[in-house]
């Protein structure tokens, strides 16, 4: 499940990064930031649904 959620987080973060530009932040750092946020949100969602790793 972790590998699958990581690829989902990466895909969602890439789409979000394409839509949102944070001024004065490089694209690489934006991507890492969005991946982190998406991964946290997915973990919270999975925890609230009681989906085990």
DSSP file (Angstrom, degrees, kcal/mol; ACC not computed):
  #  RESIDUE AA STRUCTURE BP1 BP2  ACC     N-H-->O    O-->H-N    N-H-->O    O-->H-N    TCO  KAPPA ALPHA  PHI   PSI    X-CA   Y-CA   Z-CA
    1    1 A X     >        0   0    0      0, 0.0     4,-2.9     0, 0.0     5,-0.2   0.000 360.0 360.0 360.0 -36.2    0.0    0.0    0.0
    2    2 A X  H  >  +     0   0    0     51,-0.3     4,-2.3     1,-0.2     5,-0.2   0.923 360.0  47.2 -61.8 -44.4    2.8    2.4    0.8
    3    3 A X  H  > S+     0   0    0      1,-0.2     4,-2.1     2,-0.2    -1,-0.2   0.911 113.9  48.6 -63.5 -40.9    4.3    2.2   -2.7
    4    4 A X  H  > S+     0   0    0      1,-0.2     4,-2.1     2,-0.2    -2,-0.2   0.916 112.2  47.3 -65.2 -43.6    0.9    2.7   -4.3
    5    5 A X  H  X S+     0   0    0     -4,-2.9     4,-2.7     1,-0.2    -1,-0.2   0.837 109.9  54.9 -68.7 -30.9    0.1    5.7   -2.1
    6    6 A X  H  X S+     0   0    0     -4,-2.3     4,-2.4    -5,-0.2    -1,-0.2   0.908 109.7  45.7 -66.5 -40.7    3.5    7.2   -2.9
    7    7 A X  H  X S+     0   0    0     -4,-2.1     4,-2.4     2,-0.2    -2,-0.2   0.871 113.7  49.5 -70.3 -34.9    2.8    7.0   -6.6
    8    8 A X  H  X S+     0   0    0     -4,-2.1     4,-2.8     2,-0.2     5,-0.3   0.928 111.6  49.0 -65.6 -44.3   -0.6    8.4   -6.1
    9    9 A X  H  X S+     0   0    0     -4,-2.7     4,-2.5     1,-0.2    -2,-0.2   0.907 111.7  49.5 -61.3 -42.0    0.9   11.2   -4.0
   10   10 A X  H  X S+     0   0    0     -4,-2.4     4,-2.3     2,-0.2    -1,-0.2   0.930 112.8  46.5 -63.2 -45.6    3.5   11.9   -6.7
   11   11 A X  H  X S+     0   0    0     -4,-2.4     4,-2.1     2,-0.2    -2,-0.2   0.928 115.3  45.3 -63.7 -46.5    0.8   12.0   -9.5
   12   12 A X  H  X S+     0   0    0     -4,-2.8     4,-2.5     1,-0.2    -1,-0.2   0.896 113.1  50.8 -64.7 -39.9   -1.5   14.3   -7.5
   13   13 A X  H  X S+     0   0    0     -4,-2.5     4,-2.9    -5,-0.3    -1,-0.2   0.885 108.7  52.1 -65.2 -38.7    1.4   16.5   -6.5
   14   14 A X  H  X S+     0   0    0     -4,-2.3     4,-1.8     2,-0.2    -2,-0.2   0.921 111.4  46.5 -63.7 -43.5    2.5   16.8  -10.1
   15   15 A X  H  X S+     0   0    0     -4,-2.1     4,-1.1     2,-0.2    -2,-0.2   0.916 114.7  47.0 -64.3 -42.5   -1.0   17.8  -11.2
   16   16 A X  H  X S+     0   0    0     -4,-2.5     4,-2.2     1,-0.2     3,-0.5   0.901 109.6  53.7 -65.2 -41.3   -1.3   20.3   -8.4
   17   17 A X  H  < S+     0   0    0     -4,-2.9    -1,-0.2     1,-0.2    -2,-0.2   0.842 104.8  55.3 -63.0 -34.0    2.2   21.7   -9.1
   18   18 A X  H  < S+     0   0    0     -4,-1.8    -1,-0.2     1,-0.2    -2,-0.2   0.810 114.1  41.0 -66.8 -29.3    1.2   22.3  -12.7
   19   19 A X  H  < S+     0   0    0     -4,-1.1     2,-0.5    -3,-0.5    -2,-0.2   0.783 113.7  52.9 -88.8 -29.8   -1.8   24.3  -11.5
   20   20 A X     <  -     0   0    0     -4,-2.2     2,-0.5    -5,-0.1    -1,-0.1  -0.917  59.8-166.3-118.3 131.4   -0.2   26.3   -8.7
   21   21 A X        -     0   0    0     -2,-0.5     2,-0.7    -3,-0.1    -3,-0.1  -0.968   8.5-155.4-115.0 124.3    2.9   28.4   -8.8
   22   22 A X    >   -     0   0    0     -2,-0.5     3,-1.5     3,-0.2     8,-0.1  -0.881  28.2-120.9 -97.2 116.2    4.5   29.6   -5.6
   23   23 A X  T 3  S+     0   0    0     -2,-0.7     3,-0.1     1,-0.2    -1,-0.0  -0.230  90.5  12.1 -58.8 143.7    6.5   32.7   -6.2
   24   24 A X  T 3  S+     0   0    0      1,-0.2     2,-0.4     0, 0.0    -1,-0.2   0.580 102.9 108.4  67.8  14.1   10.2   32.6   -5.4
   25   25 A X  S <  S-     0   0    0     -3,-1.5    -3,-0.2     3,-0.0    -1,-0.2  -0.979  70.7-119.9-121.3 132.5   10.2   28.8   -5.0
   26   26 A X     >  -     0   0    0     -2,-0.4     4,-2.4     1,-0.1     5,-0.2  -0.261  23.7-114.9 -67.1 156.8   11.9   26.5   -7.6
   27   27 A X  H  > S+     0   0    0      1,-0.2     4,-2.5     2,-0.2     5,-0.2   0.867 116.4  54.5 -59.6 -38.0    9.7   23.9   -9.4
   28   28 A X  H  > S+     0   0    0      1,-0.2     4,-2.1     2,-0.2    -1,-0.2   0.919 110.5  45.1 -63.9 -43.1   11.7   21.1   -7.7
   29   29 A X  H  > S+     0   0    0      2,-0.2     4,-2.4     1,-0.2    -2,-0.2   0.863 111.1  53.5 -69.9 -35.0   11.0   22.5   -4.3
   30   30 A X  H  X S+     0   0    0     -4,-2.4     4,-2.9     2,-0.2     5,-0.2   0.928 108.2  50.9 -61.2 -44.4    7.4   23.1   -5.1
   31   31 A X  H  X S+     0   0    0     -4,-2.5     4,-2.5     1,-0.2    -2,-0.2   0.926 111.2  46.9 -60.6 -46.0    7.1   19.4   -6.2
   32   32 A X  H  X S+     0   0    0     -4,-2.1     4,-2.2     2,-0.2    -1,-0.2   0.917 112.9  50.4 -62.0 -43.2    8.6   18.2   -3.0
   33   33 A X  H  X S+     0   0    0     -4,-2.4     4,-2.4     1,-0.2    -2,-0.2   0.937 112.5  45.3 -60.2 -49.0    6.3   20.5   -1.0
   34   34 A X  H  X S+     0   0    0     -4,-2.9     4,-2.7     1,-0.2     5,-0.2   0.875 111.3  53.0 -66.7 -36.7    3.2   19.3   -2.8
   35   35 A X  H  X S+     0   0    0     -4,-2.5     4,-2.5    -5,-0.2    -1,-0.2   0.910 110.1  48.9 -62.7 -41.1    4.2   15.7   -2.5
   36   36 A X  H  X S+     0   0    0     -4,-2.2     4,-2.3     2,-0.2    -2,-0.2   0.936 113.1  46.2 -63.1 -47.4    4.6   16.1    1.3
   37   37 A X  H  X S+     0   0    0     -4,-2.4     4,-2.5     1,-0.2    -2,-0.2   0.925 114.6  47.0 -62.7 -45.7    1.3   17.8    1.7
   38   38 A X  H  X S+     0   0    0     -4,-2.7     4,-2.8     2,-0.2     5,-0.2   0.907 111.3  51.5 -64.0 -41.9   -0.5   15.2   -0.4
   39   39 A X  H  X S+     0   0    0     -4,-2.5     4,-2.3    -5,-0.2    -1,-0.2   0.905 111.2  48.1 -61.9 -41.5    1.2   12.3    1.4
   40   40 A X  H  X S+     0   0    0     -4,-2.3     4,-2.4     2,-0.2    -2,-0.2   0.930 112.8  47.8 -63.9 -45.4    0.1   13.8    4.8
   41   41 A X  H  X S+     0   0    0     -4,-2.5     4,-2.3     1,-0.2    -2,-0.2   0.901 112.0  49.5 -63.7 -41.2   -3.5   14.3    3.6
   42   42 A X  H  X S+     0   0    0     -4,-2.8     4,-3.0     2,-0.2     5,-0.2   0.905 110.3  51.0 -64.2 -40.9   -3.7   10.8    2.2
   43   43 A X  H  X S+     0   0    0     -4,-2.3     4,-2.6     2,-0.2    -2,-0.2   0.914 110.5  48.9 -63.3 -42.1   -2.3    9.3    5.4
   44   44 A X  H  X S+     0   0    0     -4,-2.4     4,-2.2     2,-0.2    -1,-0.2   0.906 112.8  48.5 -62.7 -41.1   -4.9   11.3    7.4
   45   45 A X  H  X S+     0   0    0     -4,-2.3     4,-1.4     2,-0.2    -2,-0.2   0.939 112.9  46.5 -63.4 -48.0   -7.6   10.0    5.0
   46   46 A X  H  <>S+     0   0    0     -4,-3.0     5,-2.6     1,-0.2     4,-0.4   0.894 112.5  50.8 -63.1 -39.4   -6.5    6.4    5.3
   47   47 A X  H ><5S+     0   0    0     -4,-2.6     3,-1.0     1,-0.2    -1,-0.2   0.899 108.7  51.1 -64.4 -39.7   -6.2    6.6    9.1
   48   48 A X  H 3<5S+     0   0    0     -4,-2.2    -1,-0.2     1,-0.3    -2,-0.2   0.777 112.2  47.0 -69.7 -24.4   -9.7    8.0    9.3
   49   49 A X  T 3<5S-     0   0    0     -4,-1.4    -1,-0.3    -5,-0.1    -2,-0.2   0.425 111.8-123.1 -92.3  -0.5  -11.0    5.1    7.2
   50   50 A X  T < 5 +     0   0    0     -3,-1.0     2,-0.7    -4,-0.4    -3,-0.2   0.865  50.9 163.7  59.3  39.7   -9.0    2.6    9.3
   51   51 A X      < -     0   0    0     -5,-2.6    -1,-0.2    -6,-0.1     2,-0.1  -0.801  29.8-140.7 -87.8 118.6   -7.1    1.3    6.3
   52   52 A X              0   0    0     -2,-0.7    -5,-0.0     1,-0.1    -1,-0.0  -0.454 360.0 360.0 -80.8 154.4   -4.2   -0.6    7.6
   53   53 A X              0   0    0     -2,-0.1   -51,-0.3   -52,-0.1    -1,-0.1   0.485 360.0 360.0 -70.7 360.0   -0.7   -0.4    5.9
